[in-house]
Amino acid sequence: MWSKNMMLLASVLIVLAACAAKVGGSAPPPVDNPDQAAANALVTLQKLVTEANYKDLGFDSVDQVNRAVLAVPMPVFEIGLDRIRSYQPGQDVNSLLTPSMETIYPVTVDGQTKSSVTVVKKASGYLPASFGNAAVVVALSRYRGNRPEESFAVHIPVPNMYFLGTRTADRLMLTPVIESSQLPLRVGVAVPAEEVIQAIVPLVQEYNGLPI
């Protein structure tokens, strides 16, 4: 069974597929700078928002998107299943992180996170990868604190969760941003990354490969 996050993402992709035909050839071309790609993506997002889909894309009204601005970006890291399966207690958890080609740019309105644009690095340059994903990005933004430039997103495919990553005295800390009944972790409470991995290892070992 798909998780709530996966269903939300699927609904956004359906919305985007429907909007793509309307936007047509106006999709922004690859550029050399990720910030410029994000700025171009925000313009595209503003064109995509309609009365039919503004809630799916995270906004409270159609007009709200006209006041949208980009916030400090979040690099995305992955921790793959193979690395979790082979994890040994005492191992440096930083070695589990794999940099993603994607960067999330939260989209804010009047200082509140509402949506996002995600930029991906390709051989041809930086391009928009996705729009919306509001529930996850709002949750990540909630716990970034006063130094958002020092935080990053960490995605772990089982149990399909995003964590806010930070470093304290060179120690990797992960903050769960969405509640999961599968893990003994509290939303919004940063814990050492090794504790998170140790809690996830049994889930990965039991994972049957089916969609979550």
Kinemage of the C-alpha trace (Angstrom):
@kinemage 1
@onewidth
@group {chain A} dominant
@subgroup {mainchain}
@vectorlist {calphas} color= white
{ca met a 1} P 0.000 0.000 0.000
{ca trp a 2} L 1.282 3.437 -0.895
{ca ser a 3} L 2.084 5.890 1.859
{ca lys a 4} L 0.270 9.215 2.155
{ca asn a 5} L 3.369 11.005 0.833
{ca met a 6} L 3.497 8.803 -2.269
{ca met a 7} L -0.201 9.410 -2.983
{ca leu a 8} L 0.284 13.159 -2.609
{ca leu a 9} L 3.235 13.068 -4.994
{ca ala a 10} L 1.287 10.974 -7.486
{ca ser a 11} L -1.601 13.455 -7.442
{ca val a 12} L 0.808 16.326 -8.080
{ca leu a 13} L 2.355 14.465 -11.016
{ca ile a 14} L -1.107 13.938 -12.503
{ca val a 15} L -1.824 17.651 -12.129
{ca leu a 16} L 1.476 18.517 -13.775
{ca ala a 17} L 0.839 16.142 -16.667
{ca ala a 18} L -2.490 17.854 -17.298
{ca cys a 19} L -0.925 21.301 -17.061
{ca ala a 20} L 2.023 20.465 -19.306
{ca ala a 21} L -0.146 20.438 -22.395
{ca lys a 22} L -1.475 23.880 -21.498
{ca val a 23} L 1.973 25.343 -20.848
{ca gly a 24} L 3.319 23.713 -24.005
{ca gly a 25} L 6.714 24.898 -25.200
{ca ser a 26} L 7.137 27.400 -22.368
{ca ala a 27} L 9.072 24.962 -20.174
{ca pro a 28} L 12.343 26.660 -19.181
{ca pro a 29} L 15.506 25.474 -20.967
{ca pro a 30} L 18.588 24.133 -19.140
{ca val a 31} L 20.761 26.796 -17.493
{ca asp a 32} L 24.190 26.778 -15.859
{ca asn a 33} L 23.044 28.074 -12.466
{ca pro a 34} L 20.668 26.199 -10.113
{ca asp a 35} L 19.275 29.416 -8.618
{ca gln a 36} L 18.384 30.680 -12.087
{ca ala a 37} L 16.764 27.338 -12.891
{ca ala a 38} L 14.693 27.649 -9.703
{ca ala a 39} L 13.672 31.221 -10.589
{ca asn a 40} L 12.593 30.022 -14.027
{ca ala a 41} L 10.705 27.137 -12.419
{ca leu a 42} L 8.847 29.539 -10.119
{ca val a 43} L 7.609 31.452 -13.167
{ca thr a 44} L 6.429 28.160 -14.655
{ca leu a 45} L 4.717 27.209 -11.382
{ca gln a 46} L 2.851 30.510 -11.412
{ca lys a 47} L 1.570 29.651 -14.891
{ca leu a 48} L 0.513 26.170 -13.814
{ca val a 49} L -1.655 27.213 -10.872
{ca thr a 50} L -5.390 27.279 -11.637
{ca glu a 51} L -8.678 27.213 -9.742
{ca ala a 52} L -8.694 23.449 -10.213
{ca asn a 53} L -5.237 22.641 -8.820
{ca tyr a 54} L -4.027 25.409 -6.473
{ca lys a 55} L -4.705 23.309 -3.366
{ca asp a 56} L -2.845 20.302 -4.797
{ca leu a 57} L 0.156 22.562 -5.362
{ca gly a 58} L 0.044 23.868 -1.779
{ca phe a 59} L -1.593 27.283 -2.091
{ca asp a 60} L -4.634 28.706 -0.303
{ca ser a 61} L -5.855 30.589 -3.387
{ca val a 62} L -4.940 31.186 -7.009
{ca asp a 63} L -3.938 34.780 -6.293
{ca gln a 64} L -1.555 33.694 -3.536
{ca val a 65} L 0.942 32.277 -6.027
{ca asn a 66} L 1.586 35.776 -7.396
{ca arg a 67} L 3.246 36.673 -4.075
{ca ala a 68} L 5.360 33.522 -3.996
{ca val a 69} L 9.128 33.770 -3.581
{ca leu a 70} L 11.931 31.246 -3.288
{ca ala a 71} L 13.475 30.446 0.098
{ca val a 72} L 16.950 29.104 0.944
{ca pro a 73} L 17.424 25.869 -1.028
{ca met a 74} L 17.806 22.415 0.518
{ca pro a 75} L 20.298 19.995 -1.022
{ca val a 76} L 18.923 16.448 -1.114
{ca phe a 77} L 20.844 13.347 -0.008
{ca glu a 78} L 19.769 9.724 -0.312
{ca ile a 79} L 20.511 6.760 1.945
{ca gly a 80} L 20.036 3.680 -0.211
{ca leu a 81} L 18.709 0.326 0.945
{ca asp a 82} L 21.958 -1.516 0.191
{ca arg a 83} L 23.919 0.832 2.425
{ca ile a 84} L 21.431 0.377 5.249
{ca arg a 85} L 21.531 -3.423 4.905
{ca ser a 86} L 25.317 -3.413 5.154
{ca tyr a 87} L 25.470 -0.886 7.993
{ca gln a 88} L 27.507 -1.935 11.024
{ca pro a 89} L 27.231 -0.268 14.465
{ca gly a 90} L 30.116 2.137 14.916
{ca gln a 91} L 30.369 2.842 11.187
{ca asp a 92} L 30.608 6.499 10.149
{ca val a 93} L 27.021 7.302 9.159
{ca asn a 94} L 28.220 10.142 6.928
{ca ser a 95} L 29.497 7.458 4.565
{ca leu a 96} L 25.896 6.324 4.005
{ca leu a 97} L 24.865 9.621 2.420
{ca thr a 98} L 24.751 9.832 -1.361
{ca pro a 99} L 24.384 13.333 -2.838
{ca ser a 100} L 21.338 13.615 -5.068
{ca met a 101} L 21.265 15.550 -8.313
{ca glu a 102} L 18.205 17.367 -6.947
{ca thr a 103} L 17.859 20.513 -4.849
{ca ile a 104} L 14.592 21.572 -3.225
{ca tyr a 105} L 13.682 25.257 -3.232
{ca pro a 106} L 10.837 25.962 -0.774
{ca val a 107} L 8.289 28.434 -2.117
{ca thr a 108} L 7.014 30.880 0.495
{ca val a 109} L 4.154 33.355 0.621
{ca asp a 110} L 4.310 36.122 3.222
{ca gly a 111} L 7.019 34.187 5.049
{ca gln a 112} L 5.150 30.856 5.166
{ca thr a 113} L 6.217 27.803 3.172
{ca lys a 114} L 3.448 26.743 0.813
{ca ser a 115} L 5.000 24.733 -1.993
{ca ser a 116} L 8.320 24.011 -3.683
{ca val a 117} L 10.180 23.656 -6.926
{ca thr a 118} L 12.842 21.006 -7.287
{ca val a 119} L 15.786 21.516 -9.631
{ca val a 120} L 17.796 18.624 -11.056
{ca lys a 121} L 21.318 18.709 -12.477
{ca lys a 122} L 21.623 17.098 -15.905
{ca ala a 123} L 24.484 16.901 -18.393
{ca ser a 124} L 22.838 19.766 -20.292
{ca gly a 125} L 22.483 21.964 -17.203
{ca tyr a 126} L 19.959 22.594 -14.430
{ca leu a 127} L 16.275 21.932 -15.056
{ca pro a 128} L 13.043 21.942 -13.030
{ca ala a 129} L 12.276 18.383 -11.865
{ca ser a 130} L 9.005 18.768 -9.968
{ca phe a 131} L 6.600 21.235 -8.423
{ca gly a 132} L 4.454 21.096 -5.300
{ca asn a 133} L 5.251 18.224 -2.880
{ca ala a 134} L 3.876 20.705 -0.366
{ca ala a 135} L 3.300 18.436 2.639
{ca val a 136} L 6.900 17.227 2.725
{ca val a 137} L 8.495 20.617 2.078
{ca val a 138} L 6.313 22.423 4.632
{ca ala a 139} L 7.304 19.787 7.193
{ca leu a 140} L 11.004 20.082 6.355
{ca ser a 141} L 10.893 23.888 6.503
{ca arg a 142} L 9.199 23.882 9.914
{ca tyr a 143} L 12.331 22.594 11.639
{ca arg a 144} L 15.091 24.413 9.740
{ca gly a 145} L 15.608 26.992 12.490
{ca asn a 146} L 17.552 30.223 12.205
{ca arg a 147} L 20.296 28.814 9.982
{ca pro a 148} L 18.446 27.218 7.068
{ca glu a 149} L 21.547 27.270 4.885
{ca glu a 150} L 23.136 24.660 7.200
{ca ser a 151} L 20.346 22.105 6.792
{ca phe a 152} L 19.582 19.589 4.059
{ca ala a 153} L 16.992 16.968 3.202
{ca val a 154} L 17.718 13.247 3.619
{ca his a 155} L 15.475 10.744 1.867
{ca ile a 156} L 15.347 7.114 3.011
{ca pro a 157} L 13.196 4.945 0.696
{ca val a 158} L 12.127 2.539 3.457
{ca pro a 159} L 9.908 3.636 5.129
{ca asn a 160} L 9.781 6.351 2.423
{ca met a 161} L 10.577 9.216 4.755
{ca tyr a 162} L 12.318 12.545 4.550
{ca phe a 163} L 14.441 13.777 7.434
{ca leu a 164} L 15.964 17.183 8.032
{ca gly a 165} L 19.711 16.762 8.249
{ca thr a 166} L 21.999 18.987 10.329
{ca arg a 167} L 25.425 18.656 11.892
{ca thr a 168} L 26.226 19.399 15.515
{ca ala a 169} L 29.890 19.260 16.530
{ca asp a 170} L 30.574 17.225 13.370
{ca arg a 171} L 27.862 14.725 14.314
{ca leu a 172} L 25.156 14.006 11.763
{ca met a 173} L 21.691 14.568 13.239
{ca leu a 174} L 18.393 13.632 11.607
{ca thr a 175} L 15.034 15.166 12.480
{ca pro a 176} L 11.874 13.225 11.543
{ca val a 177} L 9.447 15.712 10.000
{ca ile a 178} L 6.433 13.426 9.430
{ca glu a 179} L 5.153 10.900 11.943
{ca ser a 180} L 5.645 7.206 11.251
{ca ser a 181} L 4.109 4.397 13.296
{ca gln a 182} L 6.990 2.189 12.136
{ca leu a 183} L 9.703 4.121 13.950
{ca pro a 184} L 10.166 4.992 17.654
{ca leu a 185} L 11.012 8.601 16.799
{ca arg a 186} L 9.306 11.877 17.676
{ca val a 187} L 8.510 14.393 14.975
{ca gly a 188} L 10.649 17.507 15.294
{ca val a 189} L 13.196 15.954 17.652
{ca ala a 190} L 16.714 15.656 16.226
{ca val a 191} L 18.494 12.399 17.037
{ca pro a 192} L 21.915 11.041 16.067
{ca ala a 193} L 21.763 9.539 12.592
{ca glu a 194} L 23.080 6.185 13.806
{ca glu a 195} L 19.992 5.789 16.013
{ca val a 196} L 17.740 6.406 13.026
{ca ile a 197} L 19.619 3.891 10.892
{ca gln a 198} L 19.556 1.234 13.612
{ca ala a 199} L 15.772 1.696 13.903
{ca ile a 200} L 15.338 1.387 10.140
{ca val a 201} L 17.576 -1.665 9.601
{ca pro a 202} L 14.834 -4.182 10.622
{ca leu a 203} L 12.347 -2.507 8.261
{ca val a 204} L 14.787 -2.740 5.370
{ca gln a 205} L 15.563 -6.375 6.127
{ca glu a 206} L 11.820 -7.183 6.053
{ca tyr a 207} L 11.109 -5.096 2.938
{ca asn a 208} L 9.634 -7.210 0.116
{ca gly a 209} L 10.330 -4.808 -2.727
{ca leu a 210} L 6.687 -3.821 -3.289
{ca pro a 211} L 5.586 -0.162 -3.530
{ca ile a 212} L 5.316 1.423 -0.082
